[in-house]
Amino acid sequence: MATRQAPAKDKLIDAAVKVVREKGFNATSVDDLCREAGVTKGAFFHHFPTKTDLGIAAAEAWKVHANALFGNAPYMAHEDPLERFLGYLTFRRDMLDGPIAEFTCLVGTMVQESYGTLPELREACHDSIWGHALTLVDDIEAARARHGVTGNWTSESLALHTQAVLQGAFILAKADNGACAARHSADHLIRYVRMLFNLPPQAME
């Protein structure tokens, strides 16, 4: 997060990440963002001509943050690429806890509201979601080769499927006002991947 001494632009991006996850993109006003960031409207419009421009910048920052978070997670130390992939899924499942706004996805939230009306923001969200999903492809492909797994599917399609399940889990959490159903969905995803790679069932929490 931006510090008090950070540039206004960084503060506004951090404010967008926080407030949009709490309220949604459409319900978040420029006043909300300035209040959260502790900056003036003049500072806002100096850096971002519109709220959409800030949303685009926030989507890029979200992708960079996510890739750093998961790229440096403990499971990355596993030598077996399949263990790294399963470690990623378990890590994502374990994140489904606490306040909903703190574990749901900024770009998933924004794209649901903007896909038909704000094409530039939709593209930024697409780049963020696809960009993160594709970081999984090398490990999935290496795991298939190492464990002799074939089938009429691609590593890219499985990587994107993980994001489809997780984004759907976030929607369930919002609808249910809690993480229980979302965690069950993530558990099913882990079971599915273990089945694809011919691993025995694993007890879930």
N, C-alpha and C positions, 0 to 999 in steps of 0.2 A: 504494500500500500504506500501511497505517497505520504511523505512527511509534511509537517507544517511548512518547512522551508522549500518544499518541492515546487517546481513550476506549476502555474495554474492549469496548464494543459494536462499534466499528469494527474493533478487533483481531480479534474473533471472526468477523465477516463476512469479513475478509481470510483468516483461517485456514480458514474453510469453503471459500472459493474454491480455495485451494491444496490442502488435504488431500482434499476430495471428488474433485477432478480426478485426484489420485494414487491414491486407494483405492476410490472409489465411495461413494455415500451410505450404504448399509446397513453397509458395513464400517468406516465412520468412527464412532468413539465420542465421547461427550462428553469423555472424558479426552484423546483425541487432539486435539480442538479446543482445550481449555484449555491443553494443553501447547504447541501451536503458537502460540497467542495470548499465552502467558505470563500467564494470568489464573487465578483460582481458580474452583472449581465454584460457589461462592457468587456470584461475578460473573456466571458464565454464566446461572444460573437467575434472577438479578436482571433480566437483559435478555431472556431467552428461556425461556419456560416449558418448551419441549421442543426437541429437535434439529430437528424439523420446522419450528418457528417460525423457527429460525436459517436453515434451508434456504430458506424463503420470503423472508426478508430478503436472503439472498445472491443469490437469483434476481433480485430488483429491482435490487440493486446491480450485478449483472452486465449487465443491460439498459442501465442508465445508462452504465456504463463502455464497453460496446460501441458505443452510439450516439455517444458522444463520440469514441472512437477512430476510427471510420470516418467520422464527420461532419467531422473535422478532418484527414483523410488528404490527401496531395498530389493525388490524382486529382480531388478535389472542385474543383480550380481549372479543370478543363476547361470550356470554354463549351458544348460539345455534350453534351447529356444522355446520348447513347449512349456517348460516350467516358468519361463519369463512371461509367456502369453497367459497362462493360467494365473500367474501371480498378478498380472495386470487386472484380470477380471475380478479376482478376489479383493484386490485393493479398491476397485470401483465399488464392489458390493459393500465393503466395510465403510466406505464414505457415506453411504445412505443412512445417515443418522443425524439427529439434532434438528435445528430449525431448517425448514424446507428451503428457504431462500439461500441458505449457506451451502447446500449440496446440489441444487439444481443448476441447469446450464444456461448461461447468459445467452448464447447464440441460439440455442433451441427455443428459448423464450421469445427472442426477437423475431426469428423467422416465422413462427406461427402467426404473428401479428402482421408481418410485413410482406409475405411472399407474393401477394397479389397486388400490392399497392406501392411498394417501395423497392423496385428491382435492384437498385444499387446496394441497399442494405441486405436484401436476399442473397445477392452474390457474395457479399462479405461473410455472411453466415455460412453459406455453402463452402466457401474457401476454408473457414475455420473448422467446420465439422469434418469435411473431407480431408483437410490437411492433417488433422489429428488422427483420424481413422487410418490413414495411409501409413502412419508411423508403425503400425502393427504388422504391415504386410511382410516385411523381411523376416520377422520372427515366425510368422505363420508358415511362410514358404520354406524356411529352414527346418521347421518342425515337421512339415510334411515329408521332406526329403529324409530327415534323420529317422523318422518313425515309420517310413514306408506307407504313408497314407495317400491313397488316390481317391478318385471320385469326380463326379461331374460338377465341380464347383471350383472357384478360384479363391486364392488367398485374399484378393481385394474384396470379393463379395462377402467373405466371412468377416473381414475387418469392418466393412460397412454394416453388416448385420449386428455386430456388437453395439454399434452406435444406435441403430434402430431400436434395439431392446432397451438400452439405457435411456434414450430420449423418451420412449414410451413409459419407462419406469418413473421418470420425473413427472409425467402427466398423471400417472396413477397417484403419486404422492401428493400432488396438488389437489386432485379431486377428492382424495380420502383424508387430506389434512394430516398426513402421517406417512412414515417410511415403510410400514410393514409390507404392504403389497409390492412396493418397489423392490425391497430386498428379496422377496420371493421370486420376482421376475429375474433378478440377477442370479439367484441360485439356479433357476432353470437354465439360464444361459450357460452357466458353468457346467451343469450336467450335460447339456447338449454338446459342448465342445469336448468334454471328456469322452462322450460316445463317439464323436467323429474320429477321435484319435485312439479309439479302442482301449480306453483306460477303464478300470473298474469304477463302480459308483463310489462316491465319497459322501460321508455323512455331512449334512448341512446344519447350521445352527437353527 
